[in-house]
Amino acid sequence: MEDTSQWLAVVGQQLQMTEQQGAVLRMMFEGLNAFKTEITEHKEEVQMMVQEVRDSVTLTDAECYQIHQAVKLKTVELTKHRFKESDLKFNEMVGKYRRLIWSNLKKRFEVAKYSHIRRIDFADAVEFVQFFQPEDYI
């Protein structure tokens, strides 16, 4: 009987230690789960802030150059459709088309200078220039 009592005491102690370990593991698990939730929320906040920054950053010098080149090409193309390069009005019309494209590009993207167009809108700006038709704005 004494052996049984000792054995039950040992099993009781083991059970008590197992329950304590289980309680500690449960607390660790709940803490880690709360930590994971907090990290996920912060990650989403950071992603939103990064997107806001990306959306507000303006064109790089290289992108400005590409838009400038696209405007030059488009104005010459438009003028060639209506005048011969030998016409005295050719250069004058190139200038008029350039001013028309620049002013409408700035209106379209609601900026005072084309270099203030947001980077996120770069592809749309290039497309606007490439498909520009003066008849749509006169």
PyMOL commands that set and color helices and strands:
alter all, ss='L'
color gray80, all
select helices_A, chain A and resi 2-56+61-82+90-109+114-116+119-130+134-136
alter helices_A, ss='H'
color red, helices_A
deselect
rebuild
show_as cartoon
